[in-house]
């Protein structure tokens, strides 16, 4: 599995293997030693663990939520 590079301004979602009930799309607003994401509908960014996130696909950005993909299809 290749490492994704996530940059400032990128849309992100939680990885598909993390089922935390939070399927919103967020935007990276700060990188470096403190990685922050502003999630849909929130006014203040949250500090996130970068390893729990992945880049959002275009269909997820358009839908405004994470779409968990079945690996067998």
N, CA, C and O atoms as a Tripos MOL2 file, in Angstrom:
@<TRIPOS>MOLECULE
protein
  292   291    73     0     0
PROTEIN
NO_CHARGES

@<TRIPOS>ATOM
      1 N           0.8460   -1.1760    0.0000 N.3       1 UNK1
      2 CA          0.0000    0.0000    0.0000 C.3       1 UNK1
      3 C           0.8920    1.2390    0.0000 C.2       1 UNK1
      4 O           1.8140    1.3520    0.8070 O.2       1 UNK1
      5 N           0.6040    2.1680   -0.9180 N.am      2 UNK2
      6 CA          1.4200    3.3750   -1.0020 C.3       2 UNK2
      7 C           0.8900    4.4420   -0.0540 C.2       2 UNK2
      8 O          -0.3080    4.5230    0.2160 O.2       2 UNK2
      9 N           1.8030    5.2480    0.4370 N.am      3 UNK3
     10 CA          1.4360    6.3460    1.3310 C.3       3 UNK3
     11 C           0.8560    7.4870    0.4990 C.2       3 UNK3
     12 O           1.4340    7.8740   -0.5160 O.2       3 UNK3
     13 N          -0.2790    8.0230    0.9270 N.am      4 UNK4
     14 CA         -0.8550    9.1850    0.2750 C.3       4 UNK4
     15 C          -0.2290   10.4380    0.8690 C.2       4 UNK4
     16 O           0.0280   10.5060    2.0710 O.2       4 UNK4
     17 N           0.0070   11.4110    0.0310 N.am      5 UNK5
     18 CA          0.4880   12.7030    0.4960 C.3       5 UNK5
     19 C          -0.7270   13.6100    0.6200 C.2       5 UNK5
     20 O          -1.4260   13.8620   -0.3610 O.2       5 UNK5
     21 N          -0.9720   14.0950    1.8260 N.am      6 UNK6
     22 CA         -2.1090   14.9730    2.0770 C.3       6 UNK6
     23 C          -1.5680   16.3770    2.3150 C.2       6 UNK6
     24 O          -0.7220   16.5990    3.1820 O.2       6 UNK6
     25 N          -2.0760   17.3170    1.5260 N.am      7 UNK7
     26 CA         -1.5820   18.6890    1.5570 C.3       7 UNK7
     27 C          -2.6430   19.6590    2.0730 C.2       7 UNK7
     28 O          -3.8220   19.3180    2.1650 O.2       7 UNK7
     29 N          -2.2140   20.8510    2.4010 N.am      8 UNK8
     30 CA         -3.1040   21.9190    2.8280 C.3       8 UNK8
     31 C          -4.1680   22.1570    1.7530 C.2       8 UNK8
     32 O          -3.8400   22.3170    0.5780 O.2       8 UNK8
     33 N          -5.4400   22.1810    2.1570 N.am      9 UNK9
     34 CA         -6.5450   22.4070    1.2320 C.3       9 UNK9
     35 C          -7.1460   21.1470    0.6480 C.2       9 UNK9
     36 O          -8.1740   21.2130   -0.0270 O.2       9 UNK9
     37 N          -6.5260   19.9950    0.8920 N.am     10 UNK10
     38 CA         -7.0530   18.7360    0.3610 C.3      10 UNK10
     39 C          -8.3260   18.3140    1.0850 C.2      10 UNK10
     40 O          -8.4330   18.4880    2.2990 O.2      10 UNK10
     41 N          -9.2990   17.7580    0.3470 N.am     11 UNK11
     42 CA        -10.4730   17.1680    0.9910 C.3      11 UNK11
     43 C         -10.1060   15.7870    1.5310 C.2      11 UNK11
     44 O          -9.4420   15.0080    0.8470 O.2      11 UNK11
     45 N         -10.5350   15.4840    2.7500 N.am     12 UNK12
     46 CA        -10.1960   14.2110    3.3820 C.3      12 UNK12
     47 C         -11.4280   13.5860    4.0300 C.2      12 UNK12
     48 O         -12.4100   14.2630    4.3350 O.2      12 UNK12
     49 N         -11.3440   12.2740    4.2290 N.am     13 UNK13
     50 CA        -12.3380   11.5030    4.9780 C.3      13 UNK13
     51 C         -11.5760   10.4900    5.8190 C.2      13 UNK13
     52 O         -10.3860   10.2620    5.6010 O.2      13 UNK13
     53 N         -12.2710    9.8770    6.7890 N.am     14 UNK14
     54 CA        -11.6460    8.7930    7.5400 C.3      14 UNK14
     55 C         -11.4550    7.5930    6.6220 C.2      14 UNK14
     56 O         -12.2390    7.3870    5.6960 O.2      14 UNK14
     57 N         -10.4170    6.8010    6.8760 N.am     15 UNK15
     58 CA        -10.1780    5.5820    6.1040 C.3      15 UNK15
     59 C         -11.3880    4.6620    6.2010 C.2      15 UNK15
     60 O         -12.1380    4.7040    7.1760 O.2      15 UNK15
     61 N         -11.5700    3.8300    5.1770 N.am     16 UNK16
     62 CA        -12.7230    2.9290    5.1140 C.3      16 UNK16
     63 C         -12.7420    1.9110    6.2440 C.2      16 UNK16
     64 O         -13.8150    1.4560    6.6410 O.2      16 UNK16
     65 N         -11.5690    1.5420    6.7750 N.am     17 UNK17
     66 CA        -11.5300    0.5360    7.8410 C.3      17 UNK17
     67 C         -11.8200    1.1320    9.2180 C.2      17 UNK17
     68 O         -11.8360    0.4030   10.2110 O.2      17 UNK17
     69 N         -12.0470    2.4260    9.2930 N.am     18 UNK18
     70 CA        -12.3860    3.0750   10.5650 C.3      18 UNK18
     71 C         -13.8800    3.3580   10.5630 C.2      18 UNK18
     72 O         -14.3610    4.2180    9.8250 O.2      18 UNK18
     73 N         -14.6030    2.6300   11.3900 N.am     19 UNK19
     74 CA        -16.0570    2.7740   11.4540 C.3      19 UNK19
     75 C         -16.4200    3.5130   12.7300 C.2      19 UNK19
     76 O         -16.7560    2.9060   13.7470 O.2      19 UNK19
     77 N         -16.3450    4.8290   12.6570 N.am     20 UNK20
     78 CA        -16.6270    5.6370   13.8420 C.3      20 UNK20
     79 C         -17.9420    6.3920   13.7220 C.2      20 UNK20
     80 O         -18.2730    7.2070   14.5830 O.2      20 UNK20
     81 N         -18.6970    6.1250   12.6530 N.am     21 UNK21
     82 CA        -19.9710    6.7970   12.4600 C.3      21 UNK21
     83 C         -19.8470    8.2280   11.9780 C.2      21 UNK21
     84 O         -20.8460    8.9430   11.9020 O.2      21 UNK21
     85 N         -18.6470    8.6550   11.6550 N.am     22 UNK22
     86 CA        -18.4220   10.0270   11.1950 C.3      22 UNK22
     87 C         -18.0280    9.9680    9.7270 C.2      22 UNK22
     88 O         -16.8870    9.6410    9.4010 O.2      22 UNK22
     89 N         -18.9600   10.2800    8.8490 N.am     23 UNK23
     90 CA        -18.7390   10.1280    7.4110 C.3      23 UNK23
     91 C         -18.6270   11.4520    6.6610 C.2      23 UNK23
     92 O         -18.7660   11.4830    5.4390 O.2      23 UNK23
     93 N         -18.3810   12.5380    7.3760 N.am     24 UNK24
     94 CA        -18.2850   13.8570    6.7510 C.3      24 UNK24
     95 C         -16.9880   13.9920    5.9470 C.2      24 UNK24
     96 O         -16.0200   13.2650    6.1690 O.2      24 UNK24
     97 N         -16.9970   14.9340    5.0160 N.am     25 UNK25
     98 CA        -15.7980   15.3180    4.2760 C.3      25 UNK25
     99 C         -15.2100   16.5410    4.9710 C.2      25 UNK25
    100 O         -15.9340   17.4650    5.3420 O.2      25 UNK25
    101 N         -13.9030   16.5370    5.1400 N.am     26 UNK26
    102 CA        -13.2320   17.6720    5.7560 C.3      26 UNK26
    103 C         -12.1900   18.2600    4.8270 C.2      26 UNK26
    104 O         -11.8460   17.6610    3.8090 O.2      26 UNK26
    105 N         -11.6910   19.4300    5.1780 N.am     27 UNK27
    106 CA        -10.6370   20.0950    4.4130 C.3      27 UNK27
    107 C          -9.4690   20.3590    5.3530 C.2      27 UNK27
    108 O          -9.6520   20.8600    6.4630 O.2      27 UNK27
    109 N          -8.2720   20.0190    4.8990 N.am     28 UNK28
    110 CA         -7.0670   20.2460    5.6950 C.3      28 UNK28
    111 C          -6.7960   21.7490    5.7540 C.2      28 UNK28
    112 O          -6.6390   22.4040    4.7230 O.2      28 UNK28
    113 N          -6.7440   22.2850    6.9770 N.am     29 UNK29
    114 CA         -6.5210   23.7270    7.1480 C.3      29 UNK29
    115 C          -5.1840   24.0420    7.8120 C.2      29 UNK29
    116 O          -4.7690   25.2010    7.8470 O.2      29 UNK29
    117 N          -4.5050   23.0190    8.3400 N.am     30 UNK30
    118 CA         -3.1820   23.2390    8.9330 C.3      30 UNK30
    119 C          -2.4070   21.9350    8.8610 C.2      30 UNK30
    120 O          -2.9370   20.8630    9.1550 O.2      30 UNK30
    121 N          -1.1410   22.0410    8.4660 N.am     31 UNK31
    122 CA         -0.2690   20.8720    8.4020 C.3      31 UNK31
    123 C           0.9730   21.1400    9.2330 C.2      31 UNK31
    124 O           1.1400   22.2200    9.7990 O.2      31 UNK31
    125 N           1.8270   20.1540    9.2940 N.am     32 UNK32
    126 CA          3.0540   20.2960   10.0760 C.3      32 UNK32
    127 C           2.9530   19.5060   11.3590 C.2      32 UNK32
    128 O           2.4440   18.3850   11.3650 O.2      32 UNK32
    129 N           3.4330   20.0820   12.4470 N.am     33 UNK33
    130 CA          3.4300   19.3610   13.7220 C.3      33 UNK33
    131 C           2.0240   19.1920   14.2760 C.2      33 UNK33
    132 O           1.7870   18.3040   15.0940 O.2      33 UNK33
    133 N           1.0940   20.0240   13.8460 N.am     34 UNK34
    134 CA         -0.3000   19.9470   14.2900 C.3      34 UNK34
    135 C          -1.1710   19.8870   13.0420 C.2      34 UNK34
    136 O          -1.3060   20.8790   12.3260 O.2      34 UNK34
    137 N          -1.7620   18.7210   12.7820 N.am     35 UNK35
    138 CA         -2.5570   18.4970   11.5760 C.3      35 UNK35
    139 C          -4.0210   18.7640   11.9030 C.2      35 UNK35
    140 O          -4.6090   18.0530   12.7180 O.2      35 UNK35
    141 N          -4.6240   19.7870   11.2740 N.am     36 UNK36
    142 CA         -6.0060   20.1600   11.5960 C.3      36 UNK36
    143 C          -6.9040   20.0570   10.3720 C.2      36 UNK36
    144 O          -6.5020   20.3580    9.2480 O.2      36 UNK36
    145 N          -8.1510   19.6150   10.6330 N.am     37 UNK37
    146 CA         -9.1530   19.4580    9.5820 C.3      37 UNK37
    147 C         -10.4160   20.2010   10.0020 C.2      37 UNK37
    148 O         -10.8610   20.1050   11.1460 O.2      37 UNK37
    149 N         -10.9830   20.9440    9.0560 N.am     38 UNK38
    150 CA        -12.2770   21.5830    9.2640 C.3      38 UNK38
    151 C         -13.3200   20.6930    8.6030 C.2      38 UNK38
    152 O         -13.3330   20.5380    7.3820 O.2      38 UNK38
    153 N         -14.1960   20.1070    9.4200 N.am     39 UNK39
    154 CA        -15.2110   19.1760    8.9350 C.3      39 UNK39
    155 C         -16.4700   19.9260    8.5270 C.2      39 UNK39
    156 O         -16.7240   21.0260    9.0180 O.2      39 UNK39
    157 N         -17.2650   19.3350    7.6270 N.am     40 UNK40
    158 CA        -18.5350   19.9230    7.1770 C.3      40 UNK40
    159 C         -19.3740   20.3500    8.3650 C.2      40 UNK40
    160 O         -19.5220   19.6010    9.3300 O.2      40 UNK40
    161 N         -19.9180   21.5400    8.2980 N.am     41 UNK41
    162 CA        -20.8470   22.0080    9.3170 C.3      41 UNK41
    163 C         -20.2170   22.4660   10.6160 C.2      41 UNK41
    164 O         -20.9340   22.8420   11.5430 O.2      41 UNK41
    165 N         -18.9060   22.4440   10.7090 N.am     42 UNK42
    166 CA        -18.2400   22.8770   11.9390 C.3      42 UNK42
    167 C         -17.5530   24.2170   11.7100 C.2      42 UNK42
    168 O         -17.1670   24.5460   10.5890 O.2      42 UNK42
    169 N         -17.4070   24.9820   12.7810 N.am     43 UNK43
    170 CA        -16.8050   26.3050   12.6810 C.3      43 UNK43
    171 C         -15.3510   26.3440   13.1360 C.2      43 UNK43
    172 O         -14.6410   27.3120   12.8660 O.2      43 UNK43
    173 N         -14.9090   25.2970   13.8230 N.am     44 UNK44
    174 CA        -13.5430   25.2490   14.3370 C.3      44 UNK44
    175 C         -12.8940   23.9390   13.8960 C.2      44 UNK44
    176 O         -13.5100   22.8780   13.9950 O.2      44 UNK44
    177 N         -11.6470   24.0080   13.4060 N.am     45 UNK45
    178 CA        -10.9640   22.7810   12.9820 C.3      45 UNK45
    179 C         -10.6070   21.9000   14.1700 C.2      45 UNK45
    180 O         -10.4650   22.3730   15.2980 O.2      45 UNK45
    181 N         -10.4650   20.6070   13.8910 N.am     46 UNK46
    182 CA        -10.0680   19.6280   14.9100 C.3      46 UNK46
    183 C          -8.6760   19.0940   14.5980 C.2      46 UNK46
    184 O          -8.3070   18.9220   13.4360 O.2      46 UNK46
    185 N          -7.9180   18.8360   15.6420 N.am     47 UNK47
    186 CA         -6.6310   18.1630   15.4870 C.3      47 UNK47
    187 C          -6.9300   16.7040   15.1510 C.2      47 UNK47
    188 O          -7.7300   16.0610   15.8290 O.2      47 UNK47
    189 N          -6.2900   16.1840   14.1100 N.am     48 UNK48
    190 CA         -6.5390   14.8200   13.6440 C.3      48 UNK48
    191 C          -5.2360   14.0290   13.5770 C.2      48 UNK48
    192 O          -4.1500   14.6000   13.4860 O.2      48 UNK48
    193 N          -5.3650   12.7300   13.6210 N.am     49 UNK49
    194 CA         -4.2340   11.8280   13.3930 C.3      49 UNK49
    195 C          -4.2140   11.5330   11.9030 C.2      49 UNK49
    196 O          -5.1440   10.9280   11.3700 O.2      49 UNK49
    197 N          -3.1590   11.9590   11.2370 N.am     50 UNK50
    198 CA         -3.1100   11.8700    9.7810 C.3      50 UNK50
    199 C          -3.2500   10.4320    9.2770 C.2      50 UNK50
    200 O          -3.7920   10.2120    8.1940 O.2      50 UNK50
    201 N          -2.7740    9.4590   10.0380 N.am     51 UNK51
    202 CA         -2.8600    8.0640    9.6290 C.3      51 UNK51
    203 C          -4.2690    7.5080    9.6070 C.2      51 UNK51
    204 O          -4.4940    6.4340    9.0490 O.2      51 UNK51
    205 N          -5.2220    8.2100   10.2000 N.am     52 UNK52
    206 CA         -6.6150    7.7610   10.1970 C.3      52 UNK52
    207 C          -7.4040    8.3260    9.0200 C.2      52 UNK52
    208 O          -8.5810    8.0070    8.8500 O.2      52 UNK52
    209 N          -6.7610    9.1620    8.2070 N.am     53 UNK53
    210 CA         -7.4550    9.8340    7.1170 C.3      53 UNK53
    211 C          -6.9430    9.3720    5.7680 C.2      53 UNK53
    212 O          -5.8500    8.8180    5.6540 O.2      53 UNK53
    213 N          -7.7500    9.6100    4.7540 N.am     54 UNK54
    214 CA         -7.3390    9.4030    3.3630 C.3      54 UNK54
    215 C          -7.9150   10.5460    2.5360 C.2      54 UNK54
    216 O          -8.8420   11.2350    2.9610 O.2      54 UNK54
    217 N          -7.3540   10.7310    1.3570 N.am     55 UNK55
    218 CA         -7.8860   11.7430    0.4550 C.3      55 UNK55
    219 C          -9.3010   11.3590    0.0400 C.2      55 UNK55
    220 O          -9.5790   10.1880   -0.2160 O.2      55 UNK55
    221 N         -10.1810   12.3290   -0.0250 N.am     56 UNK56
    222 CA        -11.5530   12.0790   -0.4670 C.3      56 UNK56
    223 C         -11.5810   11.9860   -1.9890 C.2      56 UNK56
    224 O         -10.9060   12.7480   -2.6810 O.2      56 UNK56
    225 N         -12.3700   11.0430   -2.5000 N.am     57 UNK57
    226 CA        -12.5710   10.9240   -3.9390 C.3      57 UNK57
    227 C         -13.5280   12.0130   -4.4080 C.2      57 UNK57
    228 O         -14.2580   12.5910   -3.6030 O.2      57 UNK57
    229 N         -13.5270   12.2910   -5.7080 N.am     58 UNK58
    230 CA        -14.3940   13.3240   -6.2620 C.3      58 UNK58
    231 C         -15.8660   13.0460   -5.9710 C.2      58 UNK58
    232 O         -16.6190   13.9680   -5.6590 O.2      58 UNK58
    233 N         -16.2850   11.7720   -6.0710 N.am     59 UNK59
    234 CA        -17.6930   11.4570   -5.7950 C.3      59 UNK59
    235 C         -18.0490   11.7110   -4.3340 C.2      59 UNK59
    236 O         -19.1910   12.0570   -4.0300 O.2      59 UNK59
    237 N         -17.0890   11.5450   -3.4300 N.am     60 UNK60
    238 CA        -17.3230   11.8390   -2.0140 C.3      60 UNK60
    239 C         -17.4200   13.3470   -1.7760 C.2      60 UNK60
    240 O         -18.2450   13.8060   -0.9860 O.2      60 UNK60
    241 N         -16.5740   14.1080   -2.4610 N.am     61 UNK61
    242 CA        -16.6150   15.5650   -2.3240 C.3      61 UNK61
    243 C         -17.9570   16.0870   -2.8260 C.2      61 UNK61
    244 O         -18.5700   16.9430   -2.1890 O.2      61 UNK61
    245 N         -18.4130   15.5730   -3.9630 N.am     62 UNK62
    246 CA        -19.7000   16.0020   -4.5140 C.3      62 UNK62
    247 C         -20.8580   15.6180   -3.6030 C.2      62 UNK62
    248 O         -21.8090   16.3850   -3.4500 O.2      62 UNK62
    249 N         -20.7850   14.4250   -2.9930 N.am     63 UNK63
    250 CA        -21.8520   13.9570   -2.1050 C.3      63 UNK63
    251 C         -21.7640   14.5990   -0.7220 C.2      63 UNK63
    252 O         -22.7550   14.6460    0.0060 O.2      63 UNK63
    253 N         -20.5820   15.0910   -0.3590 N.am     64 UNK64
    254 CA        -20.3950   15.6980    0.9560 C.3      64 UNK64
    255 C         -20.2730   14.6920    2.0740 C.2      64 UNK64
    256 O         -20.4500   15.0400    3.2420 O.2      64 UNK64
    257 N         -19.9690   13.4310    1.7340 N.am     65 UNK65
    258 CA        -19.8030   12.4030    2.7600 C.3      65 UNK65
    259 C         -18.9270   11.2680    2.2470 C.2      65 UNK65
    260 O         -18.7540   11.0880    1.0410 O.2      65 UNK65
    261 N         -18.3840   10.5150    3.1830 N.am     66 UNK66
    262 CA        -17.5430    9.3660    2.8640 C.3      66 UNK66
    263 C         -18.3910    8.2760    2.2300 C.2      66 UNK66
    264 O         -19.5160    8.0200    2.6590 O.2      66 UNK66
    265 N         -17.8440    7.6390    1.2100 N.am     67 UNK67
    266 CA        -18.4790    6.4930    0.5740 C.3      67 UNK67
    267 C         -17.5380    5.3200    0.7670 C.2      67 UNK67
    268 O         -16.4580    5.2750    0.1770 O.2      67 UNK67
    269 N         -17.9520    4.3620    1.6020 N.am     68 UNK68
    270 CA        -17.1020    3.2040    1.8810 C.3      68 UNK68
    271 C         -17.2050    2.2410    0.7120 C.2      68 UNK68
    272 O         -18.2900    1.8030    0.3300 O.2      68 UNK68
    273 N         -16.0540    1.9290    0.1610 N.am     69 UNK69
    274 CA        -16.0040    1.0690   -1.0160 C.3      69 UNK69
    275 C         -15.7780   -0.3750   -0.6150 C.2      69 UNK69
    276 O         -14.9830   -0.6660    0.2780 O.2      69 UNK69
    277 N         -16.4780   -1.2670   -1.2750 N.am     70 UNK70
    278 CA        -16.3180   -2.6960   -1.0560 C.3      70 UNK70
    279 C         -15.1020   -3.1470   -1.8530 C.2      70 UNK70
    280 O         -15.0710   -2.9850   -3.0720 O.2      70 UNK70
    281 N         -14.1040   -3.7090   -1.1850 N.am     71 UNK71
    282 CA        -12.8600   -4.1000   -1.8560 C.3      71 UNK71
    283 C         -13.0420   -5.2530   -2.8260 C.2      71 UNK71
    284 O         -12.1620   -5.4850   -3.6550 O.2      71 UNK71
    285 N         -14.1480   -5.9860   -2.7600 N.am     72 UNK72
    286 CA        -14.3570   -7.1280   -3.6480 C.3      72 UNK72
    287 C         -14.9570   -6.7120   -4.9750 C.2      72 UNK72
    288 O         -15.0580   -7.5330   -5.8860 O.2      72 UNK72
    289 N         -15.3650   -5.4360   -5.1080 N.am     73 UNK73
    290 CA        -15.9640   -4.9990   -6.3750 C.3      73 UNK73
    291 C         -14.9890   -4.1980   -7.1830 C.2      73 UNK73
    292 O         -15.3190   -3.7470   -8.2800 O.2      73 UNK73
@<TRIPOS>BOND
     1     1     2 1
     2     2     3 1
     3     3     4 2
     4     3     5 am
     5     5     6 1
     6     6     7 1
     7     7     8 2
     8     7     9 am
     9     9    10 1
    10    10    11 1
    11    11    12 2
    12    11    13 am
    13    13    14 1
    14    14    15 1
    15    15    16 2
    16    15    17 am
    17    17    18 1
    18    18    19 1
    19    19    20 2
    20    19    21 am
    21    21    22 1
    22    22    23 1
    23    23    24 2
    24    23    25 am
    25    25    26 1
    26    26    27 1
    27    27    28 2
    28    27    29 am
    29    29    30 1
    30    30    31 1
    31    31    32 2
    32    31    33 am
    33    33    34 1
    34    34    35 1
    35    35    36 2
    36    35    37 am
    37    37    38 1
    38    38    39 1
    39    39    40 2
    40    39    41 am
    41    41    42 1
    42    42    43 1
    43    43    44 2
    44    43    45 am
    45    45    46 1
    46    46    47 1
    47    47    48 2
    48    47    49 am
    49    49    50 1
    50    50    51 1
    51    51    52 2
    52    51    53 am
    53    53    54 1
    54    54    55 1
    55    55    56 2
    56    55    57 am
    57    57    58 1
    58    58    59 1
    59    59    60 2
    60    59    61 am
    61    61    62 1
    62    62    63 1
    63    63    64 2
    64    63    65 am
    65    65    66 1
    66    66    67 1
    67    67    68 2
    68    67    69 am
    69    69    70 1
    70    70    71 1
    71    71    72 2
    72    71    73 am
    73    73    74 1
    74    74    75 1
    75    75    76 2
    76    75    77 am
    77    77    78 1
    78    78    79 1
    79    79    80 2
    80    79    81 am
    81    81    82 1
    82    82    83 1
    83    83    84 2
    84    83    85 am
    85    85    86 1
    86    86    87 1
    87    87    88 2
    88    87    89 am
    89    89    90 1
    90    90    91 1
    91    91    92 2
    92    91    93 am
    93    93    94 1
    94    94    95 1
    95    95    96 2
    96    95    97 am
    97    97    98 1
    98    98    99 1
    99    99   100 2
   100    99   101 am
   101   101   102 1
   102   102   103 1
   103   103   104 2
   104   103   105 am
   105   105   106 1
   106   106   107 1
   107   107   108 2
   108   107   109 am
   109   109   110 1
   110   110   111 1
   111   111   112 2
   112   111   113 am
   113   113   114 1
   114   114   115 1
   115   115   116 2
   116   115   117 am
   117   117   118 1
   118   118   119 1
   119   119   120 2
   120   119   121 am
   121   121   122 1
   122   122   123 1
   123   123   124 2
   124   123   125 am
   125   125   126 1
   126   126   127 1
   127   127   128 2
   128   127   129 am
   129   129   130 1
   130   130   131 1
   131   131   132 2
   132   131   133 am
   133   133   134 1
   134   134   135 1
   135   135   136 2
   136   135   137 am
   137   137   138 1
   138   138   139 1
   139   139   140 2
   140   139   141 am
   141   141   142 1
   142   142   143 1
   143   143   144 2
   144   143   145 am
   145   145   146 1
   146   146   147 1
   147   147   148 2
   148   147   149 am
   149   149   150 1
   150   150   151 1
   151   151   152 2
   152   151   153 am
   153   153   154 1
   154   154   155 1
   155   155   156 2
   156   155   157 am
   157   157   158 1
   158   158   159 1
   159   159   160 2
   160   159   161 am
   161   161   162 1
   162   162   163 1
   163   163   164 2
   164   163   165 am
   165   165   166 1
   166   166   167 1
   167   167   168 2
   168   167   169 am
   169   169   170 1
   170   170   171 1
   171   171   172 2
   172   171   173 am
   173   173   174 1
   174   174   175 1
   175   175   176 2
   176   175   177 am
   177   177   178 1
   178   178   179 1
   179   179   180 2
   180   179   181 am
   181   181   182 1
   182   182   183 1
   183   183   184 2
   184   183   185 am
   185   185   186 1
   186   186   187 1
   187   187   188 2
   188   187   189 am
   189   189   190 1
   190   190   191 1
   191   191   192 2
   192   191   193 am
   193   193   194 1
   194   194   195 1
   195   195   196 2
   196   195   197 am
   197   197   198 1
   198   198   199 1
   199   199   200 2
   200   199   201 am
   201   201   202 1
   202   202   203 1
   203   203   204 2
   204   203   205 am
   205   205   206 1
   206   206   207 1
   207   207   208 2
   208   207   209 am
   209   209   210 1
   210   210   211 1
   211   211   212 2
   212   211   213 am
   213   213   214 1
   214   214   215 1
   215   215   216 2
   216   215   217 am
   217   217   218 1
   218   218   219 1
   219   219   220 2
   220   219   221 am
   221   221   222 1
   222   222   223 1
   223   223   224 2
   224   223   225 am
   225   225   226 1
   226   226   227 1
   227   227   228 2
   228   227   229 am
   229   229   230 1
   230   230   231 1
   231   231   232 2
   232   231   233 am
   233   233   234 1
   234   234   235 1
   235   235   236 2
   236   235   237 am
   237   237   238 1
   238   238   239 1
   239   239   240 2
   240   239   241 am
   241   241   242 1
   242   242   243 1
   243   243   244 2
   244   243   245 am
   245   245   246 1
   246   246   247 1
   247   247   248 2
   248   247   249 am
   249   249   250 1
   250   250   251 1
   251   251   252 2
   252   251   253 am
   253   253   254 1
   254   254   255 1
   255   255   256 2
   256   255   257 am
   257   257   258 1
   258   258   259 1
   259   259   260 2
   260   259   261 am
   261   261   262 1
   262   262   263 1
   263   263   264 2
   264   263   265 am
   265   265   266 1
   266   266   267 1
   267   267   268 2
   268   267   269 am
   269   269   270 1
   270   270   271 1
   271   271   272 2
   272   271   273 am
   273   273   274 1
   274   274   275 1
   275   275   276 2
   276   275   277 am
   277   277   278 1
   278   278   279 1
   279   279   280 2
   280   279   281 am
   281   281   282 1
   282   282   283 1
   283   283   284 2
   284   283   285 am
   285   285   286 1
   286   286   287 1
   287   287   288 2
   288   287   289 am
   289   289   290 1
   290   290   291 1
   291   291   292 2
@<TRIPOS>SUBSTRUCTURE
     1 UNK1         2 RESIDUE 1 A UNK
     2 UNK2         6 RESIDUE 1 A UNK
     3 UNK3        10 RESIDUE 1 A UNK
     4 UNK4        14 RESIDUE 1 A UNK
     5 UNK5        18 RESIDUE 1 A UNK
     6 UNK6        22 RESIDUE 1 A UNK
     7 UNK7        26 RESIDUE 1 A UNK
     8 UNK8        30 RESIDUE 1 A UNK
     9 UNK9        34 RESIDUE 1 A UNK
    10 UNK10       38 RESIDUE 1 A UNK
    11 UNK11       42 RESIDUE 1 A UNK
    12 UNK12       46 RESIDUE 1 A UNK
    13 UNK13       50 RESIDUE 1 A UNK
    14 UNK14       54 RESIDUE 1 A UNK
    15 UNK15       58 RESIDUE 1 A UNK
    16 UNK16       62 RESIDUE 1 A UNK
    17 UNK17       66 RESIDUE 1 A UNK
    18 UNK18       70 RESIDUE 1 A UNK
    19 UNK19       74 RESIDUE 1 A UNK
    20 UNK20       78 RESIDUE 1 A UNK
    21 UNK21       82 RESIDUE 1 A UNK
    22 UNK22       86 RESIDUE 1 A UNK
    23 UNK23       90 RESIDUE 1 A UNK
    24 UNK24       94 RESIDUE 1 A UNK
    25 UNK25       98 RESIDUE 1 A UNK
    26 UNK26      102 RESIDUE 1 A UNK
    27 UNK27      106 RESIDUE 1 A UNK
    28 UNK28      110 RESIDUE 1 A UNK
    29 UNK29      114 RESIDUE 1 A UNK
    30 UNK30      118 RESIDUE 1 A UNK
    31 UNK31      122 RESIDUE 1 A UNK
    32 UNK32      126 RESIDUE 1 A UNK
    33 UNK33      130 RESIDUE 1 A UNK
    34 UNK34      134 RESIDUE 1 A UNK
    35 UNK35      138 RESIDUE 1 A UNK
    36 UNK36      142 RESIDUE 1 A UNK
    37 UNK37      146 RESIDUE 1 A UNK
    38 UNK38      150 RESIDUE 1 A UNK
    39 UNK39      154 RESIDUE 1 A UNK
    40 UNK40      158 RESIDUE 1 A UNK
    41 UNK41      162 RESIDUE 1 A UNK
    42 UNK42      166 RESIDUE 1 A UNK
    43 UNK43      170 RESIDUE 1 A UNK
    44 UNK44      174 RESIDUE 1 A UNK
    45 UNK45      178 RESIDUE 1 A UNK
    46 UNK46      182 RESIDUE 1 A UNK
    47 UNK47      186 RESIDUE 1 A UNK
    48 UNK48      190 RESIDUE 1 A UNK
    49 UNK49      194 RESIDUE 1 A UNK
    50 UNK50      198 RESIDUE 1 A UNK
    51 UNK51      202 RESIDUE 1 A UNK
    52 UNK52      206 RESIDUE 1 A UNK
    53 UNK53      210 RESIDUE 1 A UNK
    54 UNK54      214 RESIDUE 1 A UNK
    55 UNK55      218 RESIDUE 1 A UNK
    56 UNK56      222 RESIDUE 1 A UNK
    57 UNK57      226 RESIDUE 1 A UNK
    58 UNK58      230 RESIDUE 1 A UNK
    59 UNK59      234 RESIDUE 1 A UNK
    60 UNK60      238 RESIDUE 1 A UNK
    61 UNK61      242 RESIDUE 1 A UNK
    62 UNK62      246 RESIDUE 1 A UNK
    63 UNK63      250 RESIDUE 1 A UNK
    64 UNK64      254 RESIDUE 1 A UNK
    65 UNK65      258 RESIDUE 1 A UNK
    66 UNK66      262 RESIDUE 1 A UNK
    67 UNK67      266 RESIDUE 1 A UNK
    68 UNK68      270 RESIDUE 1 A UNK
    69 UNK69      274 RESIDUE 1 A UNK
    70 UNK70      278 RESIDUE 1 A UNK
    71 UNK71      282 RESIDUE 1 A UNK
    72 UNK72      286 RESIDUE 1 A UNK
    73 UNK73      290 RESIDUE 1 A UNK
